[in-house]
């Protein structure tokens, strides 16, 4: 729909039963987030909070909480936007030759940003402290903007078509920030805003930043959309929203989104940082306090009847999971067209997205060999690990499409079993050490530092995966009984083994030695992977728990071991099952735990007569 504002979107959703109002006053400290999380878990409606404690502004969340609701909001524009974004056509060519590409070209032409100064008088001013001070998790360093659209321009090529619109979290208060004068920006230097900051730094000039909150739902989606080269986020927002991105510049030269509900303007000066965080993040843990760019606030604008838009970040699935589903719905998978031989790749949401990738590629290099083995898919794997956000991954499991044309990377259990049943563990694990991982991932040696591994599978089945607990593995009466607990088969071939509390690497080597000396390969027949964990029952309860524990709590180079492991020509392998040490370790960030008192208050809202009765 061509919504002119967030308020128009809210009204449309409410009219069609996709949104409910909470009329009671709610506390932005933990309570609003807790309500959102409960409703999202039940795939419930969008939420409009009429009265936010200590703020004059109402708030809305869970707009994108289901794919059905997201598609409803864009029901009139999705088909033509899919044509514009997918690589079946060239968006740059569509912009340059709109009349030669009917439909696609017209969409691109009518979506171009529209500069209009008539909106200048529709905004009033407020302060940072008057905004809803929403805190999601108990250990968060302060209130954050979780659904921002952060706008910056290239200092060498100013203008809206060369600008970047991204979604980077914003800390509004807390830590050492001066109230109402300073806020924190969290982003990595390789992002679009980071490139703009680097150019400004090189010239010794401050970077102008505009932060938009609210506006038509096409705007926040544009901020997270991976777009083809040459298609700006503002143009995409116009195409998806059936309404051109309207903007003007204020008296200080900052770009203002005319349809946004709030706009915060400010400057980032070279080398000026302050501690930002902690923040409950999408891996299911806190990202800790680190220096990040400091933004000095100039103005805080809001439109009449402004609505604050927010989401809650935490262990997947969350609303950003639904964002991802909508992005895939719009763009499909562009990567197979960019990486020759790649069929599909899935950044596994249940494992926090960045830690774990599943991929399928072609394996055509060895038609003359008696035994097929991974070769072409290793080349593809290197391409994947060098591609944009995929380069943050720690684990890549890649399979040959020729072994099973129906294989699906989104069927997590079946895909894992396919790979583990075909791998030669002495040959098919390939490590990248002393490299970069996600800044939010604390399983490595330091901030943004860790390792990667490729599990590659091509060829015939090499082992039948066990569907029952191994009969020969008894903890009591063996050398493993000291500190080791129960074990459970999580999926065929994967055993969760409750291990002693982690102490250090030296002690771990001793524990792995004990496992090697006691557990014989014949006892482990049908077991391909052993996951050392703190709670075997939790880890093995479902596939989401298994991948979350295994791949968010381990760093490949330090935490992968194996039965009868060896090193030959600097290649690591093992003859028996692979062992991944996925226990919590002292350097890991704490996991997200809800506040019991707040949860009790939310329970009351679900009782008969409460606004959430029948929803939670």
Buried (B, 14 or more C-beta within 10 A) or exposed (E): BEBBBBBBBBBBBBEEEBBBBBEEEBBBBBBBBBBBBBBBEEBBBBBBBEEBBEBEBBBBBBBBBBBEBBBBBBEEBBEBBBBBBBBEBBBEBBBEEBEEBEEBBBBBBBBBBBBEEEBBEEBEEBEBBBBBBBBBBBBBBBBBBBBBBBBBBBBEEEEBBEBBBBBBBBBBBBBEBEEBEBBBBBBBEEBBBBBBBBBBBEEEEBBBBBBBBBBBBBBBBBBBBEBBEBBBBBBBBBBBBBBBBBBBBBEEEBBBBBBBBBBBBBBBBBEBBBBBBBBBBBBBBBBBBBEBBBBBBBBBBBBEEBBBBBBBBBBBBBBBBBBBBBBEBBBBBBBBEEBEBBBBBBBBBBBBBBBBBBBBBBBBBBEEEEEBBBBBBBBBBBBBBEBEBBBBBBBBBBBBBBBBEEBBBEBBBBBBBBBBBBBBBBEBBBBBEEBBBBBBBBBBBEBBBBBBBBBBBBBEEBBEBBEEEBEEBEBEEEEBEEEBBEBBBBBBBBBBBBBBEBEEEEEBEEBBEBBBEBBBEEBBBBBBBBBBBBBBEBBBBBBBBBBBBBBBBBBBBBBBBBBBBEEEEEEBBBEBBBBBBBBBBEEBBBBBEBBEEBBEBBBEBBEEEBBBEEBB
